[in-house]
Amino acid sequence: MSRITVTAAAIAAIAAASPALGAEIQIAATGPVVELNVAEVVRTAPDVAQVGAGVTTRAATAQEAVRLNAQQMERLIDKLRSLGIARKDIQTSNFNLNAQYQYNNDGRQPTFVGYDVTNQLNVKLRDLKRAGEVLDALVGAGANNIYGPNFMLEDDKEAKQAARKAAFASGRAMAEEYARMSGYSGVRLLEVSESYQSYGPMMRGEGAIAVTSVSADATTQIEPGEVGTGVSVLVKYEMTR
């Protein structure tokens, strides 16, 4: 989460372009101050998705577990590359090697059963229409750990700008309404601070994975839905006559 704060004093100092840039200008409010926290969310169709895919293997020795895992991961990556996924969109996100034991309830010592190796990839999908095809191909290539998809905007700048404008306009409108109800004619901005948050799939067409049930060649169905980009602004206004 990002946070930005701008005060009226800072704006005035920059506009003055004084050589004494280190000086701090304080502008004190002479009238009542209203402080509001306003959030707006812009909903848009996602253009990329992140999928976690990997392989867990078990063997009697750590070396054998790693070797088997490497073989299966090579097949997995080759399959992704054959589907047109660029190398820059395939990234190792996790690698674990752990000894595994079977625990008994009769008080005996745990029994060693082997070593597990898990290797996980983070894959960025840019063609969402092929997401189901890619997931099915991953399973066919030996993936036994799949997480996601996590839908998002690769560049959410425009969505943030739209949410920012909406939140700021709402904040000013509410401040002006409070001023009128209090017998004042207007408001003057004293300070604004911002934070933003990206949201997952929204209710309208919520992103999901579904597997069709009857045909032997049925494919996994992916519905991207919409994602939300939210901006929250904290604004302080002085009520003016």
C-alpha positions, -999 to 999 in steps of 0.1 A, spaced: 0 0 0 13 34 -9 7 66 10 12 103 -2 6 134 19 4 170 5 -3 200 27 -14 234 16 17 248 32 39 226 11 21 237 -21 25 273 -12 62 268 -5 68 252 -39 49 278 -57 69 306 -41 101 291 -55 121 308 -28 158 302 -24 152 293 12 137 259 3 144 246 37 120 270 53 87 256 65 56 276 60 27 270 84 -8 280 74 -31 280 104 -68 276 99 -89 304 113 -123 287 109 -136 252 118 -119 223 101 -136 192 87 -116 160 82 -130 133 60 -118 99 49 -132 90 15 -126 58 -5 -135 51 -41 -131 18 -61 -129 17 -99 -138 -17 -115 -122 -28 -147 -116 -60 -166 -82 -76 -157 -56 -80 -184 -32 -104 -167 -34 -133 -143 -8 -149 -120 -9 -186 -115 13 -206 -91 22 -241 -105 47 -266 -92 56 -302 -85 61 -321 -52 82 -353 -54 91 -378 -28 121 -402 -27 142 -422 -1 171 -398 -4 173 -360 -7 194 -363 -39 169 -386 -56 140 -364 -46 157 -333 -61 166 -353 -92 131 -364 -98 117 -330 -91 142 -314 -116 130 -338 -143 94 -330 -138 100 -292 -135 119 -293 -168 88 -309 -185 66 -283 -168 87 -253 -181 90 -269 -216 52 -271 -217 48 -235 -207 73 -224 -233 56 -245 -260 24 -226 -252 40 -193 -259 47 -182 -223 78 -160 -224 107 -168 -201 103 -134 -184 68 -145 -173 81 -177 -156 97 -172 -123 107 -197 -95 88 -185 -64 96 -213 -39 118 -244 -34 116 -266 -4 133 -298 7 120 -315 39 123 -349 56 89 -365 60 78 -387 90 48 -408 98 37 -401 133 21 -429 154 -5 -426 182 9 -456 202 39 -437 216 65 -452 192 91 -430 175 80 -414 142 88 -434 111 109 -418 84 91 -421 50 113 -400 27 122 -366 15 98 -342 -2 109 -316 -27 85 -289 -38 94 -265 -66 69 -237 -73 67 -214 -103 49 -181 -106 35 -178 -141 21 -146 -157 -7 -152 -182 -12 -124 -207 -39 -140 -228 -67 -147 -204 -88 -165 -230 -62 -193 -229 -60 -195 -191 -80 -227 -189 -59 -243 -217 -27 -234 -198 -40 -248 -165 -50 -281 -182 -16 -283 -199 2 -278 -166 -17 -307 -150 -10 -328 -180 27 -320 -178 28 -332 -142 20 -302 -120 4 -314 -87 4 -280 -70 -16 -252 -86 -28 -220 -70 -47 -191 -85 -55 -175 -108 -50 -141 -93 -64 -115 -117 -50 -80 -119 -41 -50 -141 -5 -50 -153 -6 -12 -154 -32 3 -130 -22 39 -134 -53 50 -153 -76 31 -128 -58 48 -99 -62 82 -115 -99 76 -120 -104 64 -84 -83 94 -71 -104 119 -90 -136 104 -78 -124 102 -41 -112 138 -41 -143 151 -57 -165 132 -32 -144 145 -3 -148 181 -15 -185 177 -21 -190 163 14 -169 191 30 -189 218 12 -221 201 24 -209 202 60 -199 238 56 -234 248 43 -251 229 71 -229 248 95 -237 282 81 -205 287 60 -203 295 23 -172 275 12 -142 255 21 -104 258 17 -82 227 13 -56 224 41 -42 188 36 -48 157 16 -32 123 20 -37 92 -1 -34 55 1 -44 29 -25 -52 -8 -26 -58 -33 -54 -86 -57 -49 -92 -92 -63 -121 -103 -85 -153 -83 -78 -188 -97 -75 -198 -90 -111 -185 -121 -128 -162 -131 -99 -130 -147 -111 -132 -185 -106 -120 -218 -119 -147 -244 -129 -143 -277 -146 -169 -289 -170 -183 -322 -160 -193 -345 -188 -170 -346 -218 -137 -365 -216 -120 -337 -233 -136 -310 -212 -114 -280 -203 -111 -259 -172 -132 -228 -175 -119 -195 -163 -140 -164 -157 -118 -133 -151 -147 -110 -139 -136 -76 -128 -109 -63 -105 -110 -32 -83 -85 -5 -79 -92 16 -48 -79 50 -36 -86 64 -2 -80 101 5 -80 118 39 -88 155 33 -89 184 57 -108 215 48 -113 248 66 -148 261 65 -149 297 51 -174 326 51 
